[in-house]
Amino acid sequence: MTAAAFPPITTLTLNPAVDVTYEIDCLVKNQKVHAKTSRFDPGGNGINIGRALKRLQVPAKNFCVLAGETGQFLERLLAQHVEDFVYVRVAGETRINGTIIVLETQSQYEVSGIGPPLPPESLQPLSQRFVEATAGGYGVVTGSVPQGVSEDIYATLIQQIRAAGGRPILDAHRGLLRNGIKARPFLVKPNRYELEQLTGKSLDSIDAVVAEARGLQAGGIDYVCVSLGGEGAVLVGEQLALHALPPRVTVRSSVGAGDSMVAGLVAGFAQDLPVEEILRLAVACSAGTVRHPGTELFFAEELAALKPEIHLRTLQA
């Protein structure tokens, strides 16, 4: 498809970050260790989804908040990773997130920074522009929110996108997820842990995951996709339940895997692909991402080899 043939696609990142990743041999208590590699990437779930969409050659407009000197650095990084971004500036400093990958034990440690407050006079115009740009397309609301922003914000935006004829997509956790689901997004993508927290149940089997996903979908959500790590993902829609088993890959970092899956889902729906191919693409994007260190994402040329290794099975709807 040409860029003009795609419906409008937007992402919103209210609490972006500069992601810093270090690979080290081992951690030594109370001692300095030297990194083997380091990298800096623009971060935040919506930004990661925008980065992934660009790699899929799917045009998207990305909305975010920048603050301080770190925000200026993030702006320069964004210019290298996404084609179209819109931002507001606020007081304070954009947060810095840290990921440490310990090669000796193949362990991963993550620290999420604290972003600046987002006052209503900055949030309101950014949100309005985001909804207007989404129009009849797909609007992705995802990630954490900064100080001063209500956990109802995604529910409000989902309602506004629906009212404008768009299809809202939600990927969040805790109160943001719980409240957002009530507004009936087009698609919601929790992981297994988030679904367990939402339902208060231990979901030890694929059947149990599908049953709870079916319960969410029946409440007015078009599609529920649950990511399952090494077990792949399930996608539930009306009279539809699919399980995709992922290809075997060497996992170097799980950062961005869920965002890559969301990007694959958005790209597939935007191109009107068969639902089986939408799930296959989403799982391929996720599998490609975990093969890379830190906050690096998949590369488009990897997907052709990964997709045939993904096995789909139809479950009882």
C-alpha positions in Angstrom: 0.0 0.0 0.0 1.1 3.6 -0.6 1.2 6.0 2.3 -2.0 7.7 1.0 -3.9 4.4 1.0 -3.5 3.9 4.7 -6.1 5.2 7.2 -4.9 7.8 9.7 -2.8 6.1 12.4 -1.7 7.9 15.6 0.1 7.1 18.8 0.1 9.1 22.1 3.0 9.0 24.6 2.3 11.2 27.6 5.3 10.0 29.6 8.1 9.4 27.1 11.7 8.7 28.0 15.3 8.4 26.8 16.0 4.7 27.1 19.6 3.9 28.1 20.8 0.3 27.8 24.0 -1.2 29.1 25.3 -4.8 28.5 27.7 -5.9 31.2 29.4 -9.2 32.0 28.3 -9.3 35.6 27.0 -7.2 38.5 29.4 -6.8 41.5 28.0 -5.5 44.7 29.4 -2.2 45.8 31.8 -2.1 42.8 31.9 -0.3 39.5 31.5 -2.4 36.4 32.2 -1.4 32.8 29.7 -1.8 30.0 30.5 -4.0 27.0 28.0 -2.0 24.9 25.7 1.0 25.5 22.9 2.6 23.4 20.4 5.4 23.6 16.9 5.1 22.0 13.7 7.2 22.1 11.4 5.5 24.6 7.8 5.2 25.8 5.3 2.7 24.6 3.7 4.9 22.0 7.0 6.0 20.6 8.2 2.4 20.4 5.0 1.6 18.4 5.7 4.5 16.1 9.2 3.3 15.6 8.0 -0.2 14.8 5.3 1.1 12.4 8.0 3.0 10.5 10.0 -0.2 10.1 6.8 -1.8 8.7 6.5 1.1 6.3 3.2 2.1 7.8 2.8 5.9 8.2 1.8 7.2 11.6 1.7 10.5 13.4 3.2 10.4 16.9 2.2 12.7 19.7 4.3 13.2 22.9 5.5 15.5 25.6 9.0 16.9 25.9 10.7 18.6 28.8 14.1 20.2 29.5 17.5 19.2 28.2 16.7 15.5 28.2 13.6 16.4 26.1 15.8 18.1 23.5 18.0 15.0 23.3 14.8 12.9 22.9 13.6 15.2 20.1 16.9 14.6 18.2 16.5 10.9 18.7 12.9 11.0 17.5 13.9 12.7 14.3 16.1 9.6 13.5 13.4 7.0 14.3 10.0 8.3 13.3 8.8 10.3 10.3 6.1 12.5 11.9 5.9 13.6 15.5 4.0 16.3 17.3 4.9 17.5 20.8 4.2 20.0 23.5 6.9 21.3 25.9 6.4 21.4 29.6 8.6 22.4 32.6 10.9 19.9 34.2 12.9 17.1 32.6 11.9 14.2 30.4 12.6 11.0 32.3 15.5 8.6 31.6 14.8 4.8 31.8 17.7 2.4 32.4 18.1 -1.2 31.3 21.0 -3.4 32.4 21.5 -6.7 30.6 23.8 -9.1 32.5 25.5 -11.4 30.0 26.8 -13.9 32.5 23.4 -14.8 33.8 21.3 -13.7 30.9 19.4 -11.5 33.3 17.7 -8.1 32.7 17.1 -5.3 35.1 15.0 -2.2 34.4 14.6 1.1 36.2 11.8 3.4 35.1 12.5 7.1 35.7 10.1 9.8 36.9 8.8 12.2 34.3 7.7 15.8 34.7 4.1 16.8 35.7 1.8 17.4 32.8 -0.5 20.3 33.5 -4.1 20.4 32.1 -3.3 23.5 29.9 -0.7 21.3 28.1 -2.6 18.0 28.1 -5.8 19.4 26.7 -4.5 20.8 23.4 -2.3 17.8 22.8 -5.1 15.4 23.4 -7.4 17.4 21.1 -4.9 17.4 18.3 -4.3 13.6 18.8 -8.1 12.9 18.5 -8.5 15.1 15.5 -5.6 13.5 13.7 -7.0 10.1 14.3 -10.3 10.9 12.6 -11.6 7.7 11.1 -8.4 5.8 11.6 -6.6 4.0 14.5 -5.5 5.8 17.6 -3.1 4.0 20.1 -3.2 5.1 23.7 -0.6 3.3 25.7 2.0 3.4 28.5 2.2 5.2 31.9 1.0 8.7 32.5 2.9 11.5 34.3 2.1 13.2 37.6 -1.1 15.1 37.6 -2.9 13.1 34.9 -6.0 11.1 35.9 -6.2 7.3 35.3 -9.4 8.1 33.4 -7.5 9.8 30.6 -7.4 6.8 28.3 -11.1 6.1 28.9 -11.9 9.7 27.9 -9.7 9.5 24.8 -11.2 6.2 23.7 -14.7 7.7 23.9 -13.6 10.7 21.9 -11.9 8.6 19.2 -15.0 6.4 19.0 -17.2 9.5 18.7 -15.0 10.7 15.8 -15.4 7.5 13.9 -12.0 6.1 14.8 -10.8 2.8 16.3 -9.0 3.2 19.6 -6.4 0.7 20.7 -5.4 0.3 24.3 -2.3 -1.1 25.8 -1.9 -0.1 29.5 -1.9 -1.5 33.0 -3.5 -1.3 36.4 -6.1 1.6 36.7 -5.4 2.9 33.1 -6.3 -0.5 31.7 -9.2 -1.1 34.0 -10.8 2.3 33.3 -9.9 2.2 29.6 -11.7 -1.2 29.0 -14.9 0.3 30.3 -14.8 2.8 27.3 -14.8 -0.2 24.9 -11.7 0.2 22.7 -11.5 -1.5 19.3 -8.6 -3.6 20.5 -6.9 -4.1 23.9 -3.6 -5.9 24.3 -2.8 -7.0 27.9 -0.1 -9.5 28.7 -0.9 -12.5 30.8 0.2 -10.9 34.1 -1.9 -7.7 33.3 -4.9 -9.9 32.6 -4.4 -11.8 35.8 -4.2 -8.5 37.7 -7.4 -7.3 36.0 -9.4 -10.5 36.7 -7.9 -11.5 40.0 -7.3 -15.0 38.7 -4.3 -17.2 38.0 -4.3 -18.0 34.3 -2.1 -21.1 34.1 -3.4 -22.4 30.8 -4.2 -21.1 27.3 -7.8 -22.1 27.8 -8.0 -20.0 30.9 -6.5 -17.0 29.1 -9.0 -17.4 26.3 -11.9 -17.6 28.6 -11.0 -14.3 30.3 -10.2 -12.7 27.0 -13.6 -13.8 25.8 -15.2 -12.2 28.8 -13.6 -8.9 28.0 -14.5 -9.1 24.3 -18.1 -9.8 25.1 -18.3 -6.5 27.1 -18.1 -4.5 23.9 -14.4 -4.8 22.7 -13.9 -5.9 19.1 -10.6 -7.7 19.7 -8.6 -8.8 22.7 -5.0 -9.9 22.1 -3.1 -11.4 25.1 0.7 -11.7 24.8 2.1 -14.8 26.4 5.9 -14.4 26.2 7.4 -17.7 25.0 3.9 -19.2 24.5 3.1 -16.6 21.8 -0.2 -14.8 21.8 -4.0 -15.4 21.6 -6.4 -13.2 19.7 -10.1 -13.3 20.5 -12.8 -11.6 18.5 -16.5 -12.3 17.8 -16.8 -16.0 17.1 -13.0 -16.2 16.8 -10.2 -17.5 19.0 -6.7 -18.0 17.7 -3.4 -19.1 19.3 -0.1 -18.3 17.7 2.9 -20.3 18.8 6.1 -18.2 18.2 9.3 -19.3 16.4 12.2 -20.4 18.5 14.6 -17.5 18.9 17.4 -16.6 21.2 16.1 -13.9 23.6 18.5 -11.0 24.2 16.0 -8.5 25.6 12.2 -8.4 26.1 12.0 -4.6 26.1 9.7 -3.4 23.3 8.4 -6.8 22.5 4.8 -5.9 23.5 5.0 -2.6 21.7 6.2 -4.4 18.5 3.2 -6.8 18.8 0.8 -3.8 19.0 2.5 -2.3 15.9 2.0 -5.5 14.0 -1.7 -5.6 15.0 -2.2 -2.0 14.0 -0.4 -2.5 10.7 -2.4 -5.6 9.9 -5.8 -4.1 10.7 -4.9 -0.9 8.8 -4.2 -3.1 5.7 -7.3 -5.2 6.1 -5.3 -8.4 6.3 -7.0 -11.7 7.2 -7.2 -12.0 11.0 -4.8 -15.0 10.9 -2.2 -13.0 9.1 -2.6 -10.0 11.4 -1.8 -12.3 14.4 1.1 -13.9 12.5 2.6 -10.5 11.7 2.2 -9.3 15.3 4.0 -12.3 16.7 6.7 -12.1 14.1 7.4 -8.4 15.1 7.6 -9.4 18.7 9.9 -12.4 18.1 12.1 -10.2 15.9 12.4 -7.7 18.7 13.5 -10.0 21.5 16.4 -11.2 19.3 18.0 -7.7 19.7 19.8 -6.1 22.7 18.3 -3.5 24.9 15.6 -1.3 23.3 16.4 -2.2 19.7 13.4 -3.4 17.7 13.0 -5.8 14.9 14.0 -5.1 11.4 11.6 -5.5 8.5 13.8 -7.9 6.6 13.7 -10.4 9.5 9.9 -10.9 9.3 9.8 -13.0 6.1 11.9 -15.7 7.7 10.0 -15.6 11.0 6.4 -15.7 9.8 6.5 -19.2 8.3 7.8 -20.5 11.7 4.7 -19.3 13.5 2.1 -21.9 14.0 -1.5 -20.9 14.3 -4.3 -23.0 15.8 -8.0 -22.3 16.1 -9.4 -22.6 19.6 -13.0 -23.1 20.7 -14.6 -19.7 20.3 
